[in-house]
């Protein structure tokens, strides 16, 4: 009887180890296609979440995802849409500043000025 219990426990442990190994291999084999699918799914979810939600946080997160996908122009467009409805949104100005590739451009200079205006502690840096 004891041998039977030991055999069952050993089989369960081996099965558990095999499943964990498979999961690790699946995670490690994450391809660029998988990453693109995840980014696309995230963008879609953030867009859907803003339909009936007055909070602009999902829109800013969507802009961040777009920028991570190297879709800088779309990210800037989404951030500017948020700023049209909330011109005092410090987070949106900060993200916009990060999205602009040419930090000497008029848009980057305006974003930098707005971040400093809305966050007095940023002016000290």
Buried (B, 14 or more C-beta within 10 A) or exposed (E): EEEEEEEEEEEEEEEEEEEEEEEEEEEEEEEEEEEEEEBEEBBEBBBEBBEEEEEBBBBBBBBBBBBEBEBBEBBBEBBBBBBEEBEEBBBBBBBBBBBBEEEEEEBBEBBBEBBBEBBEEEEEE
